[in-house]
Amino acid sequence: MSTRLKLSSRSFMLTALLPVPKFVHKNKRMRGVLGDRLIHQCLDIVLDPVKKAAQFGVMLTDTKGNLRYCFTPLAGYIVDTPEAAMLACVGGKTSPITMAMFKQFGDPFRHEPRTAATTLAQLSVVKSKVDPADLQAFFHEAQRFRLNGVSDPFWRNFPLSCPSIFITPELLHYIHKESWDHDVQWCLNIVGESEVDFRFSVLQPTAGSRHFKGGISKLNQVTGRVHRDVQRYLIGIIACAAPSEVTAAIRALMDFRYRVQAYRISDDDIHLISAALSEFHANKDTIIEHGGRLGKGKKVINNWHIPKLELMQGIAPSIKRVGVTIQWTADTTEHAHVSEIKTPAGSTNNNNYDPQICRYLDRAEKCRAFELATSLHEQEDQTALSDSGRSEDDRSDLSDDEDNNNDNAAQPFGPSNLARPSTNYFTISARLSAKQAGTIPSPLHSFVVGSTVVNLSYAPSLRRISVDEAAQRFGLPDLRPALADFLQREAQFGAGFVHPIGGQRRGSRYSNLPFTELQVWYKVRLQNKPIHGNSDVSPAQTLFCTPPSSGAWALGHYDAAIFNVDARSEWPESGLEGHIVGQFCLVMRPLSKTGEKWPWTDRFIAYVQRFDIGAEDVTQLPILKRAKRASGERLGDVVPLSQVRAFAHLIPRFGATADTRLTAYNSFEHSTEFYLNKYFDKNTYFALT
């Protein structure tokens, strides 16, 4: 499924170009009815072979070359809300999948499904009274049943097909656009635009993620990508500023939104999805009470006539009937307007578009097929050379640039014009670990621990720096005693010991170390496998541990991560049990003295400052506080880098009003309490819920 949804897979093909005529009827509404009828007539013609296959069956070849006797009922039709109403033959302000009308959209339960039999029976009654050729009379009679005037739906003779089933939940509009059009606007109205914008602007930037330095209230051309980015932070942003009941309602909808995007959904998950939606309905009236739902002129809208709220009631039943919701997202089909129409149309002479677009697509497909065949043949030749011992790739290790540019083994061969997948550091780590000892530098700069791969660039940011100088540059006065305690634990318990972060400090600033210098890295890459076990890997996340500088980062740039402190716990299955959240302060590798025997296993280590995990509030986000020693200093320790498990996104706990002295560059260091933001990505969400 994940492969089918990728744009680079080109698994969706152009079937037909539907006409967009200009009707001459003087009544605008009747012109719309004629357009709807034309769409159904076109679909009737285009889908006729599929209808016959659904009725009589057809022989198809499976992936192994075997012939199968198949039937093709209409299982899913990916459309947004207006198109869904047109396909279901219902009028405006009417649900396309149930018998609900606009005054019932806010009900906390699902209404009776609008089945094909129901709609066809209503059309039969209308036809018995009015001739469909009498357009206006037929339309007015159809309105009595809240129908749109289409006399012959394309699905009327499609076996086993029902609009209440094949009109599947569509995430881009049902979920993501709904969040922007409603959830975000409620928050802006209740908390205030300036406060919300300021809180977004002072979040510490995260590599690879959008930073809203100007806030969100004045955004233009908001895309689905922006919708998702805002969802990541919204709950932590409004915490403590919005009334608790409002926060509970928004958070319940966010939980609903994240759960329905899972690639695997069990009966228990469906129960949780329904419970989240019920919790929203139980708290939704407080949104109106606090002035969240406003219309034109900032007047309060005292109703819940929101079509997407009613459509949400159909998601859980749809999952039971046709599978997980993520497969029906319109992200791919919406992009087809560009790849299948806009781009080919740009190569035409702006006359008689249709045949030129089809010719362009046909030639482009032939070129892709040819390039794929030649690239596969080239890969076979390279494999043969490698097997005979004449491979050119016999370098000892991979540098930072090579990690990003040498992709033959890190990703599948394919045509060069396809979108490039994320670098697979799991594959790179497997290649390095398969090398013979002594042929590559040790320790490995890319290694796997559980479902996480840790990657460091081949060249350190600081090739050689003394322990005391590093302590001064990074502001870590207890670095030397922390290293001494680490070595003592290594000597006592062995290299496989899982080190804690905290406890009594036994070393001192005068402790002798078997080394005097360190190599230091300012960045660490972490890559995780999706929690639902898909074959793909998640994009790598870069974490910073950069010392204070004279520029914007005068206090340094440090990210947080989740660390394992109990060998019996596994991430992400165990959640936070056996894990802590810590701030990366220094990533290093000690350099041995010449002729000195190592008392411990050579590997990468990190100085980490711990956060204490407290109880959750109405946001259901873990509350973190900086751990401190009795002296008031931040509590930190040195642990092997192999104990890191995942990136942890933290949102400062702003309180009722955010401190105006905060900026994006100092908010992380000046704040003492944070929310562990489980909504940052799907992996973190499902691991922490």
C-alpha positions in Angstrom: 0.0 0.0 0.0 2.8 2.5 0.9 4.3 1.8 -2.5 1.0 2.4 -4.3 0.6 5.8 -2.6 4.0 7.1 -3.6 4.0 9.6 -6.5 7.2 8.0 -7.8 5.5 4.6 -8.2 3.2 6.0 -10.8 0.6 3.5 -9.8 -2.3 5.8 -10.9 -2.9 6.2 -14.6 -5.0 8.5 -16.7 -8.2 6.7 -17.7 -10.2 9.4 -19.4 -10.4 13.2 -19.9 -14.0 14.4 -19.0 -15.4 17.3 -20.9 -16.1 20.7 -19.2 -18.8 22.2 -21.5 -20.4 25.6 -21.2 -24.2 25.2 -21.1 -26.5 27.9 -22.4 -29.4 27.4 -20.0 -30.2 30.8 -18.5 -30.6 29.3 -15.0 -27.3 28.9 -13.3 -28.5 26.0 -11.0 -29.8 24.1 -14.1 -26.4 24.5 -15.7 -25.0 22.7 -12.7 -27.6 19.9 -13.0 -26.7 19.5 -16.6 -23.0 19.3 -15.7 -23.7 16.7 -13.0 -25.7 14.6 -15.5 -22.9 14.8 -18.0 -20.3 13.5 -15.5 -22.5 10.5 -14.7 -23.1 9.8 -18.4 -19.3 9.9 -19.1 -18.6 7.6 -16.2 -21.3 5.3 -17.4 -19.4 5.0 -20.7 -15.9 4.9 -19.4 -16.6 2.3 -16.7 -18.8 0.0 -18.8 -15.9 -2.6 -19.2 -15.4 -2.6 -15.4 -19.1 -3.1 -14.8 -19.2 -6.1 -17.1 -16.2 -7.5 -15.3 -18.0 -7.0 -12.0 -21.0 -8.9 -13.4 -19.5 -11.7 -15.4 -15.8 -11.8 -14.2 -12.6 -11.5 -16.2 -9.4 -13.5 -16.3 -6.4 -11.5 -14.9 -2.8 -12.4 -14.4 -1.4 -12.2 -10.8 2.2 -11.3 -9.9 3.4 -14.9 -10.4 1.9 -15.2 -13.9 -1.1 -17.3 -12.8 -4.5 -16.6 -14.3 -7.2 -15.6 -11.8 -11.0 -15.3 -12.4 -11.7 -11.9 -10.9 -14.6 -9.6 -10.3 -14.3 -5.8 -10.1 -17.0 -4.2 -7.8 -16.5 -0.5 -7.1 -14.6 -0.6 -3.8 -13.5 3.0 -3.5 -13.9 6.4 -5.2 -11.5 9.1 -3.9 -13.2 12.5 -4.0 -13.6 15.5 -1.8 -16.9 16.5 -0.3 -18.7 18.4 -3.2 -17.8 15.7 -5.7 -19.0 13.0 -3.2 -22.4 14.7 -3.1 -22.5 14.9 -6.9 -21.6 11.2 -7.2 -24.2 10.2 -4.6 -26.8 12.3 -6.4 -27.7 14.4 -3.4 -28.1 18.1 -3.2 -26.3 20.7 -1.1 -26.2 20.6 2.7 -26.8 16.8 2.6 -24.6 14.0 3.6 -23.5 11.8 0.6 -23.2 8.7 2.8 -26.1 9.0 5.3 -29.6 10.3 5.5 -28.5 13.3 7.5 -29.1 16.9 6.4 -27.2 20.0 7.5 -29.1 20.5 10.8 -28.0 17.0 11.9 -24.3 17.3 11.0 -23.3 18.0 14.6 -25.0 14.9 16.1 -22.8 12.7 18.2 -23.9 9.5 16.4 -24.0 8.1 12.9 -27.3 8.4 11.0 -28.8 5.7 8.8 -26.7 5.0 5.7 -27.9 6.4 2.3 -27.8 3.1 0.4 -28.0 2.7 -3.4 -31.4 1.1 -3.0 -32.7 4.1 -1.1 -31.6 6.6 -3.7 -32.8 4.6 -6.6 -36.2 4.1 -5.0 -36.4 7.9 -4.5 -35.5 8.5 -8.1 -38.1 6.0 -9.2 -40.7 8.0 -7.4 -39.6 11.2 -8.9 -39.5 9.7 -12.4 -43.0 8.4 -12.0 -44.2 12.0 -11.5 -41.9 14.0 -13.8 -40.1 13.3 -17.1 -36.3 13.6 -16.6 -36.3 15.6 -19.8 -38.2 18.4 -18.1 -35.1 19.6 -16.3 -36.5 22.2 -13.9 -39.6 20.3 -13.0 -37.5 17.1 -12.4 -35.0 19.0 -10.3 -37.7 20.6 -8.1 -39.4 17.3 -7.5 -36.0 15.7 -6.7 -35.3 18.3 -4.1 -38.2 16.9 -2.0 -35.9 14.0 -1.4 -32.8 16.2 -1.2 -31.5 14.9 -4.5 -29.5 16.9 -7.1 -31.5 16.3 -10.3 -29.3 13.5 -11.8 -31.8 11.0 -13.2 -29.4 8.1 -14.0 -26.5 7.6 -11.6 -23.6 5.8 -13.2 -23.6 3.2 -10.3 -27.2 2.2 -10.8 -26.2 -1.0 -12.8 -22.8 -1.5 -11.1 -23.1 -4.8 -9.3 -22.4 -4.8 -5.5 -21.7 -1.1 -5.5 -23.2 1.4 -3.1 -22.3 5.1 -2.6 -22.4 4.8 1.2 -19.6 2.2 0.9 -17.5 3.2 -2.2 -17.4 6.9 -1.2 -14.5 6.3 1.2 -13.2 8.7 3.8 -10.6 11.0 2.2 -7.9 12.2 4.6 -6.7 15.3 2.7 -10.1 17.0 3.0 -11.9 15.1 5.8 -9.0 15.3 8.2 -6.3 17.8 7.2 -8.3 20.6 5.6 -10.9 20.2 8.4 -8.2 20.8 11.0 -7.2 24.1 9.3 -10.7 25.4 8.5 -12.0 24.6 12.0 -9.7 23.4 14.7 -7.0 26.0 14.0 -9.5 28.9 13.6 -11.2 27.9 17.0 -7.8 28.1 18.7 -6.9 31.5 17.1 -10.3 32.9 18.2 -10.1 31.6 21.8 -6.4 32.1 22.5 -5.8 35.1 20.3 -4.0 35.4 17.0 -1.0 37.3 18.4 -0.5 34.8 21.3 -0.7 31.8 19.0 1.6 33.4 16.4 4.2 34.3 19.1 4.2 30.7 20.5 4.7 29.2 17.1 7.5 31.7 16.3 9.6 30.9 19.5 9.6 27.1 19.1 13.2 25.9 18.6 13.7 25.1 14.9 13.9 21.4 14.0 16.0 20.1 11.1 13.7 19.1 8.2 10.6 20.6 9.6 8.9 23.9 8.8 9.5 26.7 11.4 6.6 29.2 11.5 8.8 32.3 12.3 5.9 34.6 11.5 3.1 32.5 13.1 0.2 30.9 11.3 -2.6 33.4 11.3 -1.5 35.3 8.2 -0.4 32.3 6.1 -1.4 32.3 2.4 -1.7 29.4 0.0 -2.0 26.9 2.8 -1.4 23.4 1.5 -1.9 19.9 2.9 1.7 19.9 3.9 1.2 23.0 6.0 -2.0 21.5 7.5 0.1 18.6 8.8 2.9 20.8 10.1 0.5 22.9 12.1 -1.1 19.8 13.6 2.2 18.7 14.9 2.4 21.6 17.4 -1.2 22.8 17.9 -2.0 21.0 21.2 1.3 22.0 22.9 0.8 25.6 21.7 -2.7 26.1 23.1 -2.0 24.3 26.4 -2.6 26.4 29.5 -3.8 29.3 27.3 -7.2 27.7 26.2 -9.8 26.5 28.8 -9.2 22.9 29.7 -12.5 21.7 28.2 -11.6 23.4 24.9 -8.2 21.8 25.0 -9.8 18.5 25.6 -12.1 18.8 22.6 -9.2 19.9 20.3 -7.0 17.2 21.6 -9.7 14.5 21.1 -10.1 15.5 17.5 -6.3 15.4 17.1 -6.2 11.9 18.6 -9.0 10.9 16.2 -7.0 12.4 13.3 -3.8 10.6 14.1 -5.4 7.2 14.8 -7.3 7.0 11.5 -4.0 7.5 9.6 -2.5 4.3 10.9 -1.4 1.7 8.4 -2.8 -1.1 10.6 -6.0 -0.7 12.5 -7.4 -3.4 14.8 -10.8 -3.7 16.5 -9.3 -2.1 19.6 -8.0 0.8 17.5 -11.5 1.3 16.0 -12.9 1.5 19.5 -10.3 4.1 20.4 -11.1 6.1 17.2 -14.8 6.1 18.1 -14.0 7.0 21.7 -11.9 10.0 20.6 -14.7 11.3 18.4 -17.2 10.9 21.3 -15.0 12.8 23.6 -14.9 15.7 21.2 -18.7 15.8 21.0 -18.9 15.7 24.8 -16.8 18.9 25.0 -17.5 20.7 21.8 -20.1 23.1 23.2 -17.4 24.8 25.3 -15.8 25.9 22.0 -18.9 28.0 21.2 -19.2 29.2 24.8 -15.7 30.6 24.7 -16.1 32.3 21.3 -14.3 29.8 19.2 -16.8 29.3 16.4 -17.2 32.7 14.7 -18.6 33.7 11.3 -18.6 36.9 9.3 -18.3 40.0 11.4 -16.9 37.9 14.2 -20.4 36.8 15.2 -20.8 33.6 17.1 -22.1 30.7 15.2 -24.3 28.8 17.6 -24.5 25.5 15.6 -22.4 22.6 14.3 -23.5 22.5 10.7 -20.1 21.3 9.6 -20.3 18.5 6.9 -16.9 17.0 7.7 -18.0 16.4 11.3 -20.8 14.2 10.0 -18.5 12.5 7.6 -16.2 11.6 10.5 -18.9 9.4 11.9 -18.5 7.2 8.9 -14.8 6.6 9.1 -14.9 3.7 11.7 -17.6 1.8 9.8 -15.7 2.4 6.5 -12.5 0.9 8.0 -14.4 -2.3 8.8 -15.8 -2.5 5.3 -13.0 -1.4 2.9 -9.8 -1.2 5.0 -7.6 1.5 6.5 -8.3 5.1 5.7 -4.8 6.1 4.7 -5.1 4.2 1.4 -7.9 6.6 0.2 -6.0 9.9 0.6 -6.3 12.3 -2.3 -2.6 13.4 -2.0 -1.7 11.3 -5.0 -4.8 11.9 -7.1 -4.7 15.7 -6.5 -1.1 15.8 -7.7 -2.3 14.1 -10.9 -3.7 17.5 -12.0 0.0 18.5 -12.4 1.6 15.3 -13.7 -1.2 14.2 -16.0 -2.6 17.4 -17.2 -0.7 20.6 -16.4 2.8 19.4 -17.3 1.7 17.7 -20.6 -0.4 20.6 -21.5 2.6 22.9 -21.3 4.2 20.9 -24.2 1.2 21.4 -26.5 0.5 24.2 -29.0 -2.5 25.3 -26.9 -4.9 23.9 -29.5 -6.7 20.6 -29.4 -5.3 19.6 -26.0 -6.7 16.1 -25.6 -4.7 14.1 -28.3 -1.5 16.0 -27.5 -1.8 15.3 -23.8 -2.4 11.6 -24.5 0.5 11.4 -26.9 2.8 13.1 -24.3 1.8 10.6 -21.6 2.2 7.6 -23.9 5.7 8.7 -25.0 6.8 9.5 -21.4 5.7 6.1 -20.2 7.7 4.4 -23.0 10.8 6.4 -22.0 10.4 5.4 -18.4 10.0 1.8 -19.3 13.1 1.9 -21.5 15.2 3.6 -18.8 14.0 1.1 -16.2 15.0 -1.8 -18.4 18.4 -0.4 -19.1 19.1 0.5 -15.5 18.1 -3.0 -14.4 20.4 -4.5 -17.0 23.2 -2.2 -15.8 22.6 -3.3 -12.2 22.9 -7.0 -13.2 26.3 -6.2 -14.9 27.5 -4.4 -11.7 26.4 -7.3 -9.6 28.3 -9.7 -11.8 31.4 -7.6 -11.5 31.0 -7.5 -7.7 30.6 -11.3 -7.5 33.8 -11.8 -9.5 35.8 -9.6 -7.0 36.2 -6.7 -9.4 33.8 -4.2 -7.7 35.0 -0.6 -7.6 33.4 0.0 -4.3 36.2 -1.2 -1.9 36.5 2.0 0.1 37.0 1.5 3.8 34.2 3.6 5.1 31.5 6.0 4.1 32.0 9.8 4.6 29.2 12.2 5.3 29.0 13.1 1.6 29.1 9.5 0.5 26.2 8.7 2.8 24.1 11.1 0.8 25.5 10.5 -2.7 26.4 6.8 -3.0 22.9 5.3 -3.3 23.4 2.2 -5.4 23.2 -0.1 -2.4 21.1 2.2 -0.2 18.1 2.4 -2.5 16.6 0.4 -5.4 17.8 1.1 -8.9 15.2 3.0 -11.0 14.8 5.7 -13.6 16.6 8.9 -12.8 13.5 11.0 -13.3 11.6 9.4 -10.4 11.5 11.0 -7.0 14.5 10.0 -4.9 13.7 8.0 -1.7 15.2 8.8 1.7 18.7 7.5 2.3 18.4 4.2 4.0 21.0 4.2 6.8 20.0 0.7 7.8 21.4 -0.6 4.5 24.5 1.5 4.9 25.0 0.1 8.5 24.5 -3.5 7.3 27.2 -2.9 4.6 29.7 -1.6 7.1 29.1 -4.3 9.7 29.6 -7.0 7.0 33.1 -5.7 6.3 36.0 -7.7 7.8 37.4 -6.3 11.0 40.5 -4.2 10.4 39.4 -3.1 6.8 37.4 -0.1 8.0 37.8 2.4 10.8 36.4 1.4 14.2 34.1 2.2 15.8 31.5 2.2 12.9 30.0 5.6 12.2 26.7 4.1 11.3 25.3 1.3 13.5 21.9 -0.2 14.4 20.4 -0.5 17.8 17.0 -2.2 17.9 14.7 -0.3 15.4 17.0 2.7 15.3 20.1 3.5 13.3 22.6 6.1 14.5 24.7 7.8 12.0 27.7 10.2 12.4 29.6 11.9 9.6 33.0 10.4 8.9 34.8 13.6 9.8 34.2 15.0 13.3 33.3 18.7 13.7 36.3 19.0 16.1 39.1 16.6 15.3 41.0 17.1 18.5 40.1 19.1 21.7 41.1 18.6 25.3 38.6 17.4 27.8 38.8 20.6 29.9 38.5 22.9 26.8 35.4 20.9 25.6 33.9 21.4 29.1 34.5 25.1 28.9 33.3 25.5 25.3 30.1 23.5 25.9 29.4 24.8 29.4 29.7 21.5 31.1 31.7 22.0 34.3 31.2 18.4 35.4 32.3 16.8 32.1 35.5 15.3 33.6 33.8 13.8 36.7 31.0 12.5 34.4 33.6 10.8 32.2 35.3 9.3 35.3 32.0 7.9 36.6 31.3 6.4 33.1 34.7 4.6 33.0 34.2 3.3 36.5 30.8 1.8 35.6 32.3 0.3 32.4 35.1 -1.3 34.4 32.6 -2.6 37.0 29.8 -3.9 34.9 31.3 -4.4 31.4 30.7 -2.9 28.0 27.1 -4.2 27.7 25.9 -2.3 30.7 23.0 0.1 30.2 24.1 3.3 31.9 21.7 5.3 34.0 21.5 9.1 33.7 21.6 10.5 37.2 22.7 9.2 40.6 25.5 10.3 43.0 28.5 11.9 41.4 31.6 10.0 42.5 34.2 11.6 40.2 35.7 15.0 40.7 37.2 17.7 38.5 40.7 16.3 39.5 39.9 12.7 38.3 42.5 11.1 36.1 41.4 9.9 32.7 43.2 7.5 30.4 42.8 10.1 27.7 43.2 13.8 27.5 41.6 14.7 24.1 38.3 14.1 22.4 36.8 14.1 18.9 33.5 16.0 18.9 30.4 15.9 16.5 27.9 18.7 16.3 25.2 16.6 14.6 23.8 13.1 14.9 21.4 11.5 12.5 18.7 9.1 13.8 16.5 6.9 11.5 13.7 4.7 12.7 11.6 2.0 11.1 7.9 2.7 11.0 6.1 1.4 14.1 3.6 -0.5 11.9 6.3 -2.5 10.3 6.2 -1.2 6.7 9.1 -2.2 4.5 10.1 1.5 4.1 12.2 3.5 6.6 11.3 6.9 8.0 13.3 9.9 6.9 16.4 10.4 9.0 16.2 13.1 11.7 19.2 15.4 12.4 19.8 16.3 16.0 22.1 19.2 16.9 24.5 19.6 19.8 26.3 22.8 18.8 28.1 24.9 21.4 27.3 28.6 22.0 28.5 30.9 19.2 28.6 34.6 18.4 25.6 34.4 16.1 22.0 33.7 16.7 22.7 30.6 18.8 24.4 32.4 21.6 23.3 29.8 24.1 24.0 26.8 21.8 21.7 24.6 19.8 20.8 21.4 21.6 18.1 18.9 20.7 16.5 16.3 22.9 16.1 12.5 22.4 14.7 9.4 24.0 17.3 7.2 25.7 17.1 3.6 26.9 18.0 3.1 30.5 16.7 -0.4 31.1 17.9 -3.4 29.0 14.5 -5.1 29.5 12.6 -2.4 27.7 12.5 -2.0 23.9 11.6 1.1 21.9 8.9 1.7 20.7 7.0 -1.3 22.1 7.6 -0.3 25.7 6.9 3.4 25.3 8.5 5.5 27.9 8.9 2.5 30.3 12.6 1.9 30.8 13.4 5.1 28.9 14.1 8.8 29.7 14.1 12.0 27.8 17.4 13.8 27.7 19.1 16.8 26.0 22.1 16.1 23.8 24.9 18.3 25.1 28.0 16.7 23.7 28.7 13.8 21.3 32.3 12.6 21.5 34.9 9.9 21.1 37.9 9.9 23.4 41.3 9.7 21.8 43.7 7.2 23.4 47.1 8.2 24.5 49.9 6.6 22.5 50.7 3.1 23.9 48.0 3.3 26.5 45.8 0.2 26.9 42.1 1.0 26.8 40.2 0.1 30.0 36.9 0.1 28.0 35.4 -0.6 24.6 36.1 2.1 22.0 32.8 3.7 21.0 30.9 6.9 20.7 29.6 8.5 23.9 27.4 11.4 24.7 26.9 13.8 27.6 23.2 14.0 28.3 21.2 16.2 30.6 18.0 14.4 32.0 14.4 15.6 32.1 12.2 14.2 34.9 8.9 12.9 33.5 5.8 14.1 35.4 2.1 13.5 35.2 0.1 14.5 32.1 -2.6 17.2 32.1 -5.6 17.7 29.9 -3.3 17.7 26.8 -2.3 14.0 27.6 1.3 15.1 26.8 4.0 14.0 29.3 5.2 17.1 31.3 9.0 17.3 31.6 11.1 19.2 34.1 14.8 19.7 34.0 16.4 17.4 36.5 18.8 19.2 38.9 21.3 18.1 41.5 21.2 19.4 45.1 23.6 22.1 44.1 21.1 23.5 41.6 23.2 22.4 38.5 21.5 20.5 35.7 21.7 16.7 36.2 23.7 15.1 33.4 25.8 12.0 32.7 27.9 10.3 30.1 26.3 7.3 28.3 27.1 5.3 25.2 25.6 6.8 22.1 24.0 3.4 21.4 21.5 4.1 24.1 19.7 6.7 22.1 16.4 5.6 20.5 14.5 8.4 18.9 14.2 12.2 18.5 12.1 13.9 21.1 10.4 17.1 20.2 9.7 19.4 23.2 7.4 22.4 23.4 8.0 24.8 26.3 5.2 25.0 28.8 4.3 28.6 28.2 1.6 29.0 30.9 -1.4 31.3 30.4 0.8 33.9 28.6 4.1 33.3 27.0 7.1 35.3 28.2 7.8 38.0 25.6 11.5 37.7 26.1 11.6 34.2 24.5 12.9 33.7 21.0 13.4 30.7 18.8 17.0 30.7 19.8 16.7 30.9 23.6 13.3 29.3 24.4 14.8 25.8 24.9 17.5 27.0 27.3 15.4 29.5 29.3 12.4 27.1 29.8 12.3 24.7 32.7 9.2 22.8 31.9 8.2 21.2 28.6 5.6 19.1 26.9 6.9 15.9 25.2 5.2 16.4 21.9 3.9 13.0 20.8 2.1 14.6 17.9 5.4 15.5 16.2 5.3 12.3 14.0 3.2 9.2 13.8 6.0 7.0 15.2 6.2 9.0 18.4 2.5 9.2 18.7 1.8 5.5 18.5 4.8 4.8 20.8 3.5 7.1 23.5 -0.2 6.3 23.4 
